[in-house]
Amino acid sequence: MTTTNAIVPNREELIISHLPQAELLARRMHRRCPQVEFDDFMSVATIGLIQAVDRFDASRGLKLKTLAEHRIRGAMLDYLRQIDPLPRNLRQFQKRRDALIATLEASGDNADCQSVAHALGVPLAKYIRWSISIAASNTDRESLA
Protein backbone atom coordinates (compact mmCIF):
# COMPACT_ATOMS: atom_id res chain seq x y z
CA MET A 1 0.00 0.00 0.00
CA THR A 2 1.44 3.36 -1.00
CA THR A 3 0.79 6.60 0.75
CA THR A 4 1.25 10.04 -0.66
CA ASN A 5 3.04 12.66 1.32
CA ALA A 6 1.34 15.51 -0.54
CA ILE A 7 -0.56 17.80 1.72
CA VAL A 8 -4.06 18.33 0.41
CA PRO A 9 -5.59 21.56 1.66
CA ASN A 10 -9.04 21.23 3.13
CA ARG A 11 -12.12 22.91 1.72
CA GLU A 12 -11.96 25.93 4.01
CA GLU A 13 -8.30 26.60 3.21
CA LEU A 14 -9.00 26.41 -0.52
CA ILE A 15 -11.87 28.88 -0.21
CA ILE A 16 -9.86 31.32 1.90
CA SER A 17 -6.81 31.12 -0.35
CA HIS A 18 -8.89 31.91 -3.45
CA LEU A 19 -10.98 34.73 -1.94
CA PRO A 20 -8.66 37.41 -3.42
CA GLN A 21 -9.45 36.02 -6.87
CA ALA A 22 -13.19 36.26 -6.14
CA GLU A 23 -12.74 39.83 -4.93
CA LEU A 24 -10.79 40.79 -8.05
CA LEU A 25 -13.49 39.41 -10.33
CA ALA A 26 -16.22 41.11 -8.26
CA ARG A 27 -14.41 44.46 -8.55
CA ARG A 28 -14.09 44.05 -12.32
CA MET A 29 -17.79 43.29 -12.66
CA HIS A 30 -18.67 46.21 -10.39
CA ARG A 31 -16.68 48.56 -12.67
CA ARG A 32 -18.77 47.35 -15.61
CA CYS A 33 -22.07 47.54 -13.69
CA PRO A 34 -21.71 50.25 -11.03
CA GLN A 35 -25.47 50.34 -10.43
CA VAL A 36 -25.12 46.99 -8.61
CA GLU A 37 -23.57 47.14 -5.15
CA PHE A 38 -20.05 45.74 -4.83
CA ASP A 39 -21.12 43.76 -1.74
CA ASP A 40 -23.76 41.98 -3.82
CA PHE A 41 -21.14 41.00 -6.39
CA MET A 42 -18.77 39.89 -3.63
CA SER A 43 -21.46 37.69 -2.06
CA VAL A 44 -22.31 36.07 -5.37
CA ALA A 45 -18.60 35.65 -6.21
CA THR A 46 -18.02 33.91 -2.88
CA ILE A 47 -20.90 31.53 -3.53
CA GLY A 48 -19.44 30.81 -6.98
CA LEU A 49 -16.05 30.14 -5.40
CA ILE A 50 -17.57 27.72 -2.87
CA GLN A 51 -19.36 25.90 -5.70
CA ALA A 52 -16.09 25.69 -7.64
CA VAL A 53 -14.24 24.25 -4.64
CA ASP A 54 -17.01 21.70 -4.10
CA ARG A 55 -16.89 20.63 -7.77
CA PHE A 56 -13.10 20.65 -8.04
CA ASP A 57 -11.52 17.35 -9.03
CA ALA A 58 -7.71 17.51 -9.19
CA SER A 59 -7.58 14.28 -11.16
CA ARG A 60 -9.07 16.05 -14.20
CA GLY A 61 -5.89 18.09 -14.67
CA LEU A 62 -7.49 21.51 -14.22
CA LYS A 63 -6.29 24.09 -11.78
CA LEU A 64 -8.76 25.25 -9.19
CA LYS A 65 -8.03 28.85 -10.19
CA THR A 66 -9.26 28.16 -13.74
CA LEU A 67 -12.42 26.41 -12.61
CA ALA A 68 -13.08 29.05 -9.96
CA GLU A 69 -12.73 31.92 -12.42
CA HIS A 70 -15.31 30.44 -14.76
CA ARG A 71 -17.71 29.54 -11.96
CA ILE A 72 -17.39 32.94 -10.22
CA ARG A 73 -17.91 34.89 -13.45
CA GLY A 74 -20.84 32.63 -14.37
CA ALA A 75 -22.44 33.12 -10.97
CA MET A 76 -22.19 36.91 -11.28
CA LEU A 77 -23.66 36.88 -14.81
CA ASP A 78 -26.49 34.63 -13.59
CA TYR A 79 -27.13 37.12 -10.80
CA LEU A 80 -27.25 40.04 -13.25
CA ARG A 81 -29.73 38.15 -15.43
CA GLN A 82 -31.81 37.34 -12.36
CA ILE A 83 -32.12 40.94 -11.19
CA ASP A 84 -32.65 42.39 -14.68
CA PRO A 85 -36.40 42.90 -15.20
CA LEU A 86 -36.00 42.70 -18.98
CA PRO A 87 -35.40 39.54 -20.97
CA ARG A 88 -32.15 39.32 -22.88
CA ASN A 89 -33.73 39.96 -26.30
CA LEU A 90 -35.25 43.25 -25.08
CA ARG A 91 -31.94 44.30 -23.54
CA GLN A 92 -30.21 43.62 -26.89
CA PHE A 93 -32.94 45.55 -28.70
CA GLN A 94 -32.46 48.48 -26.32
CA LYS A 95 -28.71 48.61 -27.01
CA ARG A 96 -29.21 48.48 -30.77
CA ARG A 97 -32.00 51.09 -30.63
CA ASP A 98 -30.04 53.49 -28.45
CA ALA A 99 -26.92 53.20 -30.62
CA LEU A 100 -28.95 53.84 -33.77
CA ILE A 101 -30.72 56.86 -32.25
CA ALA A 102 -27.38 58.31 -31.14
CA THR A 103 -25.97 57.83 -34.65
CA LEU A 104 -29.00 59.42 -36.30
CA GLU A 105 -28.97 62.40 -33.94
CA ALA A 106 -25.22 62.90 -34.39
CA SER A 107 -25.66 63.05 -38.16
CA GLY A 108 -28.58 65.48 -37.83
CA ASP A 109 -31.19 63.01 -39.09
CA ASN A 110 -34.65 62.67 -37.59
CA ALA A 111 -34.84 59.82 -35.06
CA ASP A 112 -38.61 59.30 -35.00
CA CYS A 113 -40.16 55.95 -34.10
CA GLN A 114 -41.00 54.98 -37.66
CA SER A 115 -37.52 55.63 -39.09
CA VAL A 116 -35.77 53.89 -36.19
CA ALA A 117 -38.11 50.88 -36.40
CA HIS A 118 -37.52 50.65 -40.14
CA ALA A 119 -33.73 50.90 -39.73
CA LEU A 120 -33.81 48.13 -37.11
CA GLY A 121 -36.02 45.95 -39.30
CA VAL A 122 -38.73 45.76 -36.66
CA PRO A 123 -42.46 46.38 -37.27
CA LEU A 124 -43.56 49.72 -35.83
CA ALA A 125 -46.08 48.13 -33.42
CA LYS A 126 -43.41 45.83 -32.00
CA TYR A 127 -40.92 48.72 -31.75
CA ILE A 128 -43.42 50.79 -29.75
CA ARG A 129 -44.41 47.84 -27.52
CA TRP A 130 -40.76 47.00 -26.72
CA SER A 131 -39.85 50.65 -26.15
CA ILE A 132 -42.75 51.00 -23.70
CA SER A 133 -41.58 47.85 -21.85
CA ILE A 134 -38.07 49.27 -21.61
CA ALA A 135 -39.33 52.65 -20.38
CA ALA A 136 -41.55 50.97 -17.78
CA SER A 137 -38.62 48.88 -16.60
CA ASN A 138 -36.42 51.95 -16.21
CA THR A 139 -39.17 53.77 -14.33
CA ASP A 140 -39.64 50.81 -11.97
CA ARG A 141 -35.91 50.70 -11.16
CA GLU A 142 -35.78 54.46 -10.53
CA SER A 143 -38.72 54.28 -8.14
CA LEU A 144 -36.96 51.53 -6.17
CA ALA A 145 -33.80 53.60 -5.71
C-alpha positions, 0 to 999 in steps of 0.5 A, spaced: 500 500 500 502 506 498 501 513 501 502 520 498 506 525 502 502 531 498 498 535 503 491 536 500 488 543 503 481 542 506 475 545 503 476 551 508 483 553 506 481 552 498 476 557 499 480 562 503 486 562 499 482 563 493 478 569 496 482 574 493 481 572 486 473 572 487 474 579 490 478 581 483 473 578 479 467 582 483 471 588 482 471 588 475 464 586 474 462 592 479 466 597 474 462 594 468 455 595 472 456 600 477 449 600 479 449 593 482 452 594 489 459 591 490 457 587 496 452 583 492 457 581 487 462 579 492 457 575 495 455 572 489 462 571 487 463 567 494 458 563 492 461 561 486 467 560 489 464 555 494 461 551 488 467 551 484 471 548 490 465 543 491 466 541 484 473 541 483 476 534 481 484 535 481 484 528 477 481 532 471 488 536 470 485 543 471 487 548 476 482 550 481 483 557 479 481 556 472 475 552 474 473 558 480 474 563 475 469 560 470 464 559 476 465 565 479 464 569 473 458 565 471 455 566 478 455 573 477 452 573 470 447 569 472 445 574 478 445 580 473 440 576 469 436 574 475 435 581 477 434 584 470 427 585 469 427 585 462 429 579 458 435 578 454 432 579 447 429 586 449 436 588 452 439 587 446 434 591 442 435 596 447 442 597 445 441 596 438 435 602 438 439 606 443 446 606 438 442 607 432 438 613 435 445 616 437 448 615 430 442 618 427 442 624 432 449 625 431 448 626 423 442 630 424 437 626 421 430 625 424 430 619 429 422 618 430 419 611 431 418 609 424 424 611 421 428 607 427 423 601 427 424 601 419 432 601 420 432 596 425 427 591 421 422 591 426 415 592 425 412 599 428 407 596 433 413 591 436 418 597 436 413 601 440 411 595 444 418 593 446 420 601 447 414 601 452 416 595 456 423 598 456 421 605 459 416 601 464 422 597 466 427 603 467 421 607 471 420 601 476 428 601 477 428 608 478 422 608 483 426 603 487 432 607 488 
